[in-house]
């Protein structure tokens, strides 16, 4: 292997004073739900909210004096950018971060707050990468690759040392795959310490890049995903070499499974994970036959999720579970009708979130109106009680299914 256990252990010593040894804890509730013994590694609790700090600090700490003086450059739209900028600032190293022009402002601001020079260039990560490499040559900057680098891989592998130190009985580690740096380091460390441990990688269906290479498949790549942190079209050449040699399986998860995992982590564990950060837990739920009754180490690799997306996910889960429902009610357009309906809903314990009342479109009789009610309920039973009561009162009511 291009990276050894000795290198990973050296990296652990090197970064120990500046990177958190994050909690690794058993989840009694998730274990009961998923039929496996679930241990969660909370890398979302790092200072920059992702595991990327490990590799970034290990790389930056080993630069020569000349390289530190000239400065470093990295390409990233998120976690790697923050990690490099943060630790470069702490080490007094000038940092330049190239980001795609479409990068959300909050991520740009977070990176600039760590003192980095941020350049928005390129319509995609690939274009940003090409520009960063060109600028590195022009300005004699040390390029810090997000994953295809031995020192980065060694740094990421330190997380496996911590997990096995807490629980040597682990039987399987579940690790998200983007470019492959995290799973490469984890696999090398874990297999060296415990050769029979299983390493299972996770990718989102829209970006099955490592899956395609690993299994010689040709799944289409691209599109929108909530797991943008692992939305990589091409894994690294170095990392793919390690993955082929050390990883046992790669599985795919869909968007709904990731949304549910994010929701479970908030509602059960009271912790926030981004899409990529929740992918490993989504894999356990989506492929239960692989994990049944096993002691599983699940990596929550990051928490940098947009607050609007997080809010939308939580509301969508309430809709899917029947906690938020919509009714279409055909009413006579008479004074007091709307108040009568809302009174019924209130008496039955429903909480009205939104009211839409329209009478202008020709499909509605001129003396009638259509009323859309969005209501929060305790569940399907209460939703049905409200529907029945409204119908009994003579209102033509339909419970709109998602």
C-alpha positions as CSV (number, residue, x, y, z in Angstrom):
1,X,0.0,0.0,0.0
2,X,1.2,3.6,-0.8
3,X,0.2,4.5,2.8
4,X,1.1,2.4,5.8
5,X,-0.2,2.0,9.4
6,X,3.1,3.6,10.6
7,X,2.3,6.7,8.6
8,X,-1.2,6.9,10.0
9,X,0.0,6.4,13.5
10,X,2.6,9.2,13.0
11,X,-0.2,11.4,11.6
12,X,-2.3,10.8,14.7
13,X,0.6,12.0,16.9
14,X,1.2,15.0,14.6
15,X,-2.4,16.3,14.7
16,X,-3.4,15.2,18.2
17,X,-3.1,18.7,19.8
18,X,-5.2,20.5,17.2
19,X,-7.8,18.0,15.9
20,X,-10.5,16.6,18.2
21,X,-10.7,12.9,19.1
22,X,-14.4,13.0,18.5
23,X,-16.9,10.9,20.5
24,X,-17.6,7.3,19.3
25,X,-20.7,6.2,21.0
26,X,-23.2,3.4,21.0
27,X,-26.8,4.3,19.9
28,X,-29.3,2.1,21.7
29,X,-32.2,3.5,19.8
30,X,-30.8,3.2,16.3
31,X,-29.5,-0.3,17.1
32,X,-33.0,-1.3,18.0
33,X,-34.5,0.2,14.9
34,X,-31.9,-1.1,12.4
35,X,-31.2,-4.6,13.9
36,X,-27.5,-4.0,14.3
37,X,-25.2,-2.7,17.0
38,X,-24.7,0.9,15.8
39,X,-21.7,2.9,17.0
40,X,-21.6,6.5,15.7
41,X,-18.3,8.4,15.1
42,X,-19.2,12.1,15.5
43,X,-16.8,13.7,13.0
44,X,-19.5,16.3,12.5
45,X,-18.3,17.7,15.9
46,X,-14.9,18.8,14.6
47,X,-14.3,22.6,14.8
48,X,-15.0,23.0,11.0
49,X,-17.7,20.3,11.3
50,X,-16.0,17.6,9.2
51,X,-13.3,15.0,9.2
52,X,-11.3,17.0,6.5
53,X,-9.3,18.7,9.2
54,X,-7.3,15.5,9.8
55,X,-5.8,15.2,6.4
56,X,-5.4,18.9,5.9
57,X,-3.4,19.4,9.1
58,X,-1.3,16.4,8.5
59,X,-0.4,17.7,5.0
60,X,0.2,21.3,6.1
61,X,2.3,20.3,9.1
62,X,4.8,18.5,6.8
63,X,5.5,21.3,4.3
64,X,9.0,22.6,4.1
65,X,9.8,26.1,5.3
66,X,9.9,27.4,1.7
67,X,6.5,25.8,0.9
68,X,5.0,27.4,4.0
69,X,6.4,30.8,3.0
70,X,5.0,30.6,-0.5
71,X,1.6,29.4,0.7
72,X,-0.9,26.7,-0.3
73,X,-3.8,26.5,-2.7
74,X,-6.7,24.1,-2.7
75,X,-9.8,23.5,-4.7
76,X,-13.0,22.8,-2.9
77,X,-16.7,23.9,-2.6
78,X,-17.0,23.1,1.1
79,X,-15.4,21.1,3.8
80,X,-11.9,20.7,2.4
81,X,-11.8,24.5,1.8
82,X,-12.7,25.3,5.4
83,X,-10.3,22.7,6.8
84,X,-7.3,24.0,4.8
85,X,-8.1,27.6,5.5
86,X,-8.5,27.0,9.2
87,X,-5.3,25.1,9.8
88,X,-3.3,27.2,7.4
89,X,-4.4,30.3,9.4
90,X,-3.3,28.6,12.7
91,X,0.1,27.6,11.2
92,X,0.7,31.1,9.6
93,X,0.6,29.8,6.1
94,X,-1.0,31.9,3.3
95,X,-3.9,30.0,1.8
96,X,-5.8,30.4,-1.5
97,X,-9.0,28.5,-2.1
98,X,-10.5,28.2,-5.6
99,X,-14.3,27.6,-5.5
100,X,-16.8,27.2,-8.3
101,X,-18.8,30.4,-9.1
102,X,-22.0,28.7,-7.9
103,X,-20.7,28.1,-4.4
104,X,-23.2,29.3,-1.8
105,X,-22.2,32.6,-0.2
106,X,-22.2,31.1,3.3
107,X,-19.5,28.7,2.3
108,X,-17.4,31.4,0.7
109,X,-17.8,33.6,3.8
110,X,-16.9,30.7,6.2
111,X,-13.7,30.2,4.3
112,X,-12.8,33.9,4.1
113,X,-13.4,34.1,7.8
114,X,-10.4,31.8,8.3
115,X,-8.2,34.3,6.5
116,X,-8.0,32.6,3.1
117,X,-8.0,34.3,-0.3
118,X,-11.1,32.9,-2.0
119,X,-11.2,32.9,-5.8
120,X,-14.5,32.0,-7.5
121,X,-13.6,30.5,-10.8
122,X,-15.2,27.8,-13.0
123,X,-18.7,26.5,-13.5
124,X,-17.9,23.1,-12.0
125,X,-15.4,21.5,-9.6
126,X,-13.5,20.2,-12.6
127,X,-13.0,23.7,-14.0
128,X,-12.1,25.1,-10.6
129,X,-9.5,22.3,-10.2
130,X,-7.9,23.1,-13.5
131,X,-7.7,26.8,-12.6
132,X,-6.2,26.0,-9.2
133,X,-3.5,23.8,-10.7
134,X,-2.6,26.6,-13.2
135,X,-2.5,29.2,-10.5
136,X,-0.4,26.9,-8.3
137,X,2.3,26.8,-11.0
138,X,2.2,30.5,-11.7
139,X,2.5,31.6,-8.1
140,X,4.6,28.7,-6.8
141,X,1.9,27.6,-4.4
142,X,1.8,24.1,-2.9
143,X,-1.4,22.4,-4.1
144,X,-3.3,20.6,-1.4
145,X,-5.4,17.9,-3.1
146,X,-8.7,17.0,-1.3
147,X,-8.1,13.3,-1.5
148,X,-5.5,12.0,-3.9
149,X,-2.5,12.5,-1.7
150,X,-0.7,10.2,0.6
151,X,-0.4,12.6,3.5
152,X,-4.1,13.5,3.2
153,X,-5.0,9.8,3.2
154,X,-2.8,9.1,6.3
155,X,-4.5,12.0,8.2
156,X,-8.0,10.7,7.4
157,X,-7.0,7.2,8.5
158,X,-6.5,8.4,12.1
159,X,-10.3,8.3,12.6
160,X,-10.1,4.4,12.4
161,X,-7.4,4.3,15.1
162,X,-9.8,6.2,17.4
163,X,-12.8,4.0,16.6
164,X,-10.9,0.7,17.2
165,X,-9.3,2.0,20.4
166,X,-12.7,2.6,21.8
167,X,-14.3,-0.6,20.6
168,X,-12.0,-3.4,19.4
169,X,-15.0,-5.6,18.8
170,X,-16.1,-3.7,15.7
171,X,-17.0,-6.1,12.9
172,X,-17.7,-3.6,10.1
173,X,-17.0,0.0,9.3
174,X,-19.4,2.0,7.1
175,X,-17.7,4.9,5.3
176,X,-18.9,7.4,2.7
177,X,-16.9,7.7,-0.5
178,X,-16.4,10.9,-2.4
179,X,-12.9,11.1,-3.9
180,X,-11.9,8.2,-1.6
181,X,-9.4,9.8,0.8
182,X,-11.4,8.9,3.9
183,X,-12.2,5.3,3.1
184,X,-8.7,4.7,1.9
185,X,-7.1,5.8,5.2
186,X,-9.7,4.1,7.3
187,X,-9.4,0.8,5.4
188,X,-5.6,0.7,5.6
189,X,-5.6,1.5,9.3
190,X,-8.5,-0.8,10.2
191,X,-7.3,-3.8,8.1
192,X,-3.7,-3.5,9.6
193,X,-5.1,-3.6,13.1
194,X,-7.9,-6.1,12.5
195,X,-7.5,-8.0,9.2
196,X,-11.0,-9.6,9.4
197,X,-12.9,-6.3,9.8
198,X,-15.2,-5.5,6.9
199,X,-15.0,-2.1,5.2
200,X,-18.1,-1.1,3.3
201,X,-18.1,2.1,1.2
202,X,-21.2,4.2,0.5
203,X,-22.0,6.4,-2.5
204,X,-25.2,8.2,-3.5
205,X,-26.9,6.7,-6.6
206,X,-26.4,9.8,-8.7
207,X,-22.6,9.7,-8.3
208,X,-21.6,6.0,-8.3
209,X,-18.1,6.7,-9.6
210,X,-16.1,4.4,-7.3
211,X,-18.9,1.8,-7.5
212,X,-18.6,1.8,-11.3
213,X,-14.8,1.2,-11.2
214,X,-15.0,-1.3,-8.3
215,X,-17.6,-3.5,-10.0
216,X,-16.9,-2.6,-13.7
217,X,-20.3,-1.0,-14.1
218,X,-21.5,2.0,-16.0
219,X,-24.1,3.6,-13.9
220,X,-24.9,7.2,-15.1
221,X,-23.3,10.0,-13.2
222,X,-24.6,13.5,-12.5
223,X,-27.6,15.4,-11.3
224,X,-28.8,17.0,-8.2
225,X,-28.1,15.4,-4.8
226,X,-28.4,16.4,-1.2
227,X,-25.1,14.6,-0.6
228,X,-23.0,17.1,-2.5
229,X,-20.0,16.4,-0.3
230,X,-19.6,12.9,-2.0
231,X,-20.9,14.0,-5.5
232,X,-17.6,13.2,-7.3
233,X,-17.5,12.0,-10.9
234,X,-14.0,10.5,-10.7
235,X,-12.4,9.0,-7.7
236,X,-8.6,9.5,-7.3
237,X,-6.2,7.2,-9.0
238,X,-4.3,6.6,-5.7
239,X,-7.4,6.2,-3.6
240,X,-9.0,3.8,-6.1
241,X,-6.0,1.6,-6.0
242,X,-6.4,1.4,-2.2
243,X,-10.2,0.9,-2.4
244,X,-9.8,-2.0,-4.8
245,X,-7.3,-3.7,-2.5
246,X,-8.8,-3.0,0.9
247,X,-12.5,-2.3,0.7
248,X,-14.9,-5.3,0.8
249,X,-18.1,-3.8,-0.8
250,X,-19.5,-0.6,-2.1
251,X,-23.2,0.1,-1.8
252,X,-25.5,2.8,-3.2
253,X,-28.2,4.8,-1.3
254,X,-30.9,7.0,-2.7
255,X,-31.9,10.6,-1.8
256,X,-34.9,9.6,0.4
257,X,-32.7,7.2,2.5
258,X,-30.3,10.0,3.1
259,X,-33.1,12.4,4.1
260,X,-34.4,9.9,6.5
261,X,-31.0,9.4,8.0
262,X,-30.6,13.1,8.5
263,X,-34.0,13.2,10.2
264,X,-33.1,10.2,12.4
265,X,-29.9,11.8,13.6
266,X,-31.6,15.0,14.6
267,X,-34.7,13.5,16.2
268,X,-32.9,10.5,17.9
269,X,-29.3,11.6,18.4
270,X,-29.9,15.3,18.5
271,X,-27.0,15.9,16.1
272,X,-26.8,17.5,12.7
273,X,-25.3,15.8,9.6
274,X,-25.1,17.0,6.1
275,X,-26.1,14.7,3.2
276,X,-22.7,13.1,2.9
277,X,-22.4,12.9,6.6
278,X,-25.6,10.8,6.9
279,X,-24.9,8.5,4.0
280,X,-23.3,5.8,6.1
281,X,-26.3,5.5,8.3
282,X,-28.6,5.5,5.3
283,X,-26.6,2.5,4.0
284,X,-27.3,0.5,7.1
285,X,-31.0,1.2,6.8
286,X,-31.1,0.6,3.0
287,X,-29.1,-2.7,3.1
288,X,-30.0,-4.4,6.3
289,X,-28.9,-7.8,5.2
290,X,-25.3,-6.7,5.2
291,X,-25.3,-5.4,8.8
292,X,-27.8,-7.6,10.7
293,X,-26.6,-8.3,14.2
294,X,-23.1,-7.0,13.5
295,X,-21.1,-4.4,15.5
296,X,-21.0,-1.5,13.1
297,X,-18.9,1.6,13.2
298,X,-20.8,4.4,11.3
299,X,-18.9,7.5,10.3
300,X,-20.9,10.8,10.5
301,X,-18.3,12.6,8.4
302,X,-19.7,16.2,8.3
303,X,-22.4,18.6,9.4
304,X,-22.1,21.5,6.9
305,X,-25.7,21.6,5.6
306,X,-27.6,24.7,4.5
307,X,-30.1,25.6,7.1
308,X,-32.9,26.0,4.5
309,X,-32.2,22.5,3.2
310,X,-32.2,21.1,6.7
311,X,-35.6,22.8,7.4
312,X,-37.1,21.5,4.2
313,X,-35.9,17.9,5.0
314,X,-37.5,18.0,8.4
315,X,-40.8,19.3,7.1
316,X,-40.8,16.7,4.2
317,X,-40.3,13.9,6.7
318,X,-43.4,15.1,8.6
319,X,-45.3,15.1,5.4
320,X,-44.2,11.6,4.5
321,X,-45.1,10.3,8.0
322,X,-48.6,11.9,7.8
323,X,-47.8,14.5,10.5
324,X,-48.5,17.3,8.0
325,X,-51.4,16.8,5.6
326,X,-53.4,18.8,3.0
327,X,-57.1,18.9,2.5
328,X,-59.0,20.1,-0.5
329,X,-62.5,21.3,0.6
330,X,-65.3,22.4,-1.8
331,X,-67.3,24.9,0.2
332,X,-70.2,27.3,-0.4
333,X,-68.9,30.8,-0.7
334,X,-70.9,32.1,2.2
335,X,-70.0,34.2,5.2
336,X,-68.9,32.1,8.2
337,X,-68.2,28.9,6.3
338,X,-64.4,29.2,6.7
339,X,-64.6,29.9,10.4
340,X,-66.9,26.9,10.8
341,X,-64.3,24.6,9.2
342,X,-61.4,26.0,11.2
343,X,-63.4,25.6,14.4
344,X,-63.9,21.9,13.6
345,X,-60.2,21.4,12.9
346,X,-59.3,23.1,16.2
347,X,-61.8,21.1,18.2
348,X,-60.3,17.9,16.8
349,X,-56.7,19.0,17.8
350,X,-55.4,19.9,14.3
351,X,-53.0,22.8,13.9
352,X,-53.7,24.8,10.8
353,X,-50.4,25.8,9.2
354,X,-51.6,27.4,5.9
355,X,-54.9,28.4,4.2
356,X,-55.4,28.9,0.5
357,X,-58.8,30.1,-0.6
358,X,-59.7,30.5,-4.3
359,X,-62.9,31.1,-6.3
360,X,-61.6,32.7,-9.5
361,X,-60.9,29.7,-11.7
362,X,-63.6,28.4,-14.1
363,X,-63.5,24.8,-12.8
364,X,-65.1,26.1,-9.5
365,X,-68.9,26.9,-9.6
366,X,-69.5,30.6,-9.2
367,X,-71.2,30.2,-5.8
368,X,-68.5,27.8,-4.5
369,X,-64.9,28.1,-3.6
370,X,-62.0,25.7,-3.1
371,X,-60.2,25.7,0.2
372,X,-56.8,24.2,0.7
373,X,-55.8,23.6,4.3
374,X,-52.4,22.4,5.4
375,X,-52.7,21.0,8.9
376,X,-50.3,19.5,11.4
377,X,-51.7,16.4,13.1
378,X,-50.5,13.7,15.5
379,X,-50.6,11.1,12.7
380,X,-52.9,9.2,10.2
381,X,-55.6,8.4,12.7
382,X,-56.2,12.1,13.6
383,X,-56.0,13.1,9.9
384,X,-58.8,10.6,9.1
385,X,-60.9,11.8,12.0
386,X,-60.7,15.4,10.7
387,X,-61.6,14.1,7.2
388,X,-64.6,12.2,8.4
389,X,-66.0,15.0,10.5
390,X,-65.8,17.5,7.7
391,X,-67.5,15.1,5.3
392,X,-70.2,14.5,8.0
393,X,-70.9,18.2,8.1
394,X,-71.6,18.2,4.4
395,X,-68.3,19.6,3.1
396,X,-66.9,17.8,0.0
397,X,-63.4,17.1,1.4
398,X,-60.4,15.2,0.0
399,X,-57.3,14.3,1.8
400,X,-54.5,15.0,-0.7
401,X,-51.9,12.3,-0.7
402,X,-48.2,13.3,-1.3
